[in-house]
């Protein structure tokens, strides 16, 4: 009976799943999380740079979303709403644990499932670790913007909706973050391509 109920939800749109959950459908929220867990995890782990912290943040986010479903007004995509909750959960954990960037700089104002392997270019492991360490030096706002735009592939407008700031603020945070990451990741750019094709100076963060 339970398996049939879950299967029957496969084709239900996200917004309807959320509405059904708010109305008491026992399997609706689990199906919603199943669909989006991998990307929610990627946002959390890339933002925090620590799998244990990311797992805790993801659990916090899912609990918040579970409780707040009835307040969802449908003025944004469910994915945008979910990722906004994840980013806020990450920020909450940083605040609670008093984690600070390695280089203070100002700016504008467990799931049991194993995290998906993130796609990396050649020398993936070393590049990935260096990028996470470099990201950790940025103010949270810049880090979150870069994770969403450069690493997760969101448009500036979508990232702005998730972070609830104007698109111009996202562009500014990304530009400042890239400028600060560039000297930290300079050696990877040179090693990968002396002409800097698709490197950090091209506008993206190597992953």
C-alpha positions as CSV (number, residue, x, y, z in Angstrom):
1,X,0.0,0.0,0.0
2,X,2.8,2.4,1.0
3,X,4.9,1.6,-2.1
4,X,1.9,2.1,-4.3
5,X,1.2,5.5,-2.8
6,X,4.8,6.6,-3.3
7,X,4.8,5.3,-6.9
8,X,1.5,7.2,-7.6
9,X,3.3,10.4,-6.7
10,X,6.0,10.1,-9.3
11,X,4.3,12.3,-11.8
12,X,2.8,14.8,-9.4
13,X,4.2,18.4,-9.9
14,X,6.3,19.8,-7.1
15,X,3.8,22.5,-6.0
16,X,1.1,19.9,-5.8
17,X,3.3,17.6,-3.7
18,X,3.9,20.4,-1.3
19,X,0.2,21.2,-1.1
20,X,-0.7,17.5,-0.6
21,X,1.9,17.4,2.2
22,X,0.4,20.4,3.9
23,X,-3.0,18.6,3.6
24,X,-1.6,15.5,5.4
25,X,-0.6,13.2,2.5
26,X,2.0,11.0,4.3
27,X,4.3,10.3,1.4
28,X,4.3,13.6,-0.5
29,X,7.2,15.3,1.3
30,X,9.4,12.2,1.1
31,X,8.9,12.2,-2.7
32,X,9.7,15.9,-2.9
33,X,13.0,15.4,-0.9
34,X,13.8,12.3,-3.1
35,X,13.6,14.5,-6.2
36,X,15.7,17.3,-5.0
37,X,18.0,15.9,-2.3
38,X,21.1,15.6,-4.5
39,X,21.1,19.3,-5.5
40,X,20.2,20.4,-2.0
41,X,23.1,18.4,-0.7
42,X,25.4,19.9,-3.3
43,X,24.4,23.4,-2.3
44,X,25.0,22.7,1.4
45,X,28.3,20.9,1.1
46,X,29.8,23.4,-1.4
47,X,28.6,26.3,0.7
48,X,29.9,24.9,4.0
49,X,32.9,22.9,2.8
50,X,32.4,20.3,5.5
51,X,30.3,17.1,4.8
52,X,29.3,16.7,8.5
53,X,28.2,20.4,8.8
54,X,26.4,20.1,5.4
55,X,24.5,16.9,6.5
56,X,23.4,18.7,9.6
57,X,22.4,21.8,7.7
58,X,20.4,19.6,5.2
59,X,18.6,17.9,8.0
60,X,17.8,21.3,9.5
61,X,16.6,22.6,6.1
62,X,14.3,19.6,5.5
63,X,12.8,19.9,9.0
64,X,12.2,23.6,8.3
65,X,10.6,22.9,4.9
66,X,8.5,20.1,6.4
67,X,7.1,22.5,9.0
68,X,6.8,25.5,6.6
69,X,5.0,23.8,3.7
70,X,1.7,25.3,4.6
71,X,3.1,28.8,4.3
72,X,4.4,28.2,0.7
73,X,2.5,30.7,-1.5
74,X,3.6,29.5,-4.9
75,X,5.2,32.8,-6.0
76,X,8.4,30.9,-6.7
77,X,9.4,27.5,-7.9
78,X,9.5,24.9,-5.2
79,X,13.2,24.2,-6.0
80,X,13.9,27.9,-5.4
81,X,12.1,27.8,-2.1
82,X,13.9,24.6,-1.0
83,X,17.3,25.9,-1.9
84,X,16.6,29.2,-0.1
85,X,15.9,27.2,3.0
86,X,19.1,25.2,2.6
87,X,21.2,28.4,2.2
88,X,19.5,29.9,5.3
89,X,20.2,26.6,7.2
90,X,23.9,26.9,6.2
91,X,24.1,30.5,7.4
92,X,22.4,29.6,10.7
93,X,25.0,26.9,11.3
94,X,27.8,29.3,10.6
95,X,26.3,31.8,13.0
96,X,25.6,29.3,15.8
97,X,29.1,27.8,15.6
98,X,30.8,31.2,15.2
99,X,32.6,30.0,12.2
100,X,34.4,32.9,10.5
101,X,36.2,33.2,7.1
102,X,39.9,32.5,7.3
103,X,40.5,36.0,6.0
104,X,37.8,38.4,7.4
105,X,36.5,40.6,4.6
106,X,33.4,42.8,4.4
107,X,30.6,42.6,1.9
108,X,27.2,44.2,1.2
109,X,25.1,44.3,3.8
110,X,22.5,13.2,7.7
111,X,20.9,12.2,5.1
112,X,21.9,8.5,5.0
113,X,22.3,8.6,1.3
114,X,25.9,9.2,0.1
115,X,26.4,12.6,-1.5
116,X,26.7,12.3,-5.3
117,X,30.2,12.5,-6.7
118,X,30.7,16.0,-8.0
119,X,31.9,16.3,-11.6
120,X,35.5,17.6,-11.7
121,X,38.0,18.1,-14.5
122,X,41.5,16.5,-14.5
123,X,43.2,16.4,-11.2
124,X,39.7,16.6,-9.8
125,X,40.4,15.8,-6.1
126,X,43.2,18.4,-5.7
127,X,41.2,21.1,-7.5
128,X,38.1,20.4,-5.6
129,X,39.8,20.6,-2.2
130,X,41.6,23.8,-3.1
131,X,38.4,25.4,-4.4
132,X,36.6,24.5,-1.1
133,X,39.5,25.9,0.9
134,X,39.5,29.1,-1.2
135,X,35.7,29.5,-0.9
136,X,36.0,29.2,2.9
137,X,38.0,32.5,2.9
138,X,35.1,34.4,1.3
139,X,32.3,36.2,3.2
140,X,29.2,33.9,3.3
141,X,27.2,36.1,0.9
142,X,29.9,35.9,-1.8
143,X,30.4,32.2,-1.3
144,X,26.7,31.5,-1.6
145,X,26.4,33.5,-4.8
146,X,29.4,31.8,-6.4
147,X,28.2,28.3,-5.4
148,X,24.8,28.9,-7.0
149,X,26.0,30.6,-10.1
150,X,29.4,29.2,-10.9
151,X,29.2,25.7,-9.4
152,X,25.5,24.8,-9.5
153,X,24.8,26.6,-12.8
154,X,21.9,28.8,-11.7
155,X,21.2,31.9,-13.7
156,X,21.8,35.3,-11.9
157,X,18.1,35.8,-11.7
158,X,17.5,32.4,-10.1
159,X,20.3,32.9,-7.6
160,X,18.8,36.3,-6.8
161,X,15.5,34.6,-6.1
162,X,17.1,32.0,-3.8
163,X,19.1,34.5,-1.9
164,X,16.3,37.1,-1.9
165,X,18.5,40.0,-3.2
166,X,18.5,42.0,-6.5
167,X,20.2,40.4,-9.5
168,X,22.7,43.3,-9.5
169,X,23.8,42.2,-6.0
170,X,24.4,38.7,-7.2
171,X,26.6,40.0,-10.0
172,X,28.5,42.2,-7.6
173,X,29.1,39.4,-5.1
174,X,30.2,37.0,-7.8
175,X,32.6,39.6,-9.3
176,X,34.1,40.3,-5.9
177,X,34.3,36.6,-5.0
178,X,36.0,35.7,-8.3
179,X,38.5,38.5,-7.8
180,X,39.4,37.2,-4.4
181,X,39.6,33.6,-5.5
182,X,41.8,34.3,-8.5
183,X,45.1,34.6,-6.7
184,X,44.3,31.6,-4.5
185,X,43.6,29.4,-7.6
186,X,46.2,30.9,-10.0
187,X,48.3,27.8,-10.0
188,X,45.4,25.6,-11.1
189,X,44.6,27.9,-14.0
190,X,48.2,27.8,-15.2
191,X,48.5,24.1,-14.9
192,X,45.3,23.3,-16.7
193,X,45.7,25.6,-19.7
194,X,48.3,28.3,-20.3
195,X,45.8,30.2,-22.4
196,X,43.3,30.1,-19.5
197,X,40.5,28.6,-21.5
198,X,37.5,28.3,-19.1
199,X,39.6,29.2,-16.1
200,X,38.7,31.5,-13.2
201,X,39.5,34.6,-15.1
202,X,36.9,33.5,-17.7
203,X,34.2,34.0,-15.0
204,X,33.9,30.6,-13.5
205,X,35.3,28.7,-10.5
206,X,37.1,25.4,-11.4
207,X,35.3,22.5,-9.8
